[in-house]
Amino acid sequence: MSEPARTDDRTQTLRLRLFLPTETLVDAAVTKVIAEAEDGAFCILPRHADWVAALVPGILLYTDTEGREHLCAVDTGTLVKAGDEVRVACFNAVEGADLTSLRETVEEAFHGLDEHQREARSALARLEAGTLRRFLDVEAQP
């Protein structure tokens, strides 16, 4: 009895789609995805079992069909591998050519985000203070 013919895993691909709330950052045919979950880093290759993981902030690395590696810095999110598709959904992510440029991009992107969050917290504090003042005014009235 002869053995079944084996296929070359390098010719098989996955479709990686990385979704942000406002856009699709990555939509590419890939041969490998490496990401980090709460319990450590993992690698997904074609023909691996379906998988779901809660991602932690870190680097998502993927290899395209021509063997080039690509890097994305991702925030917390969810990765779902179903069949030949890998879908990643996260609040924030940026792409970079190498670790140095990715770090610079992340610092720029998240510095702006931090400033926006500070402004939002300040506005919320003013609203809370105004609401408390109104409650005190209502209680002080006879």
Summary of the structure (lengths in Angstrom):
residues: 142
radius of gyration: 22.5
end to end distance: 97.6
largest distance: 97.6
contacts: 370
relative contact order: 0.14
helix: 32%
strand: 42%
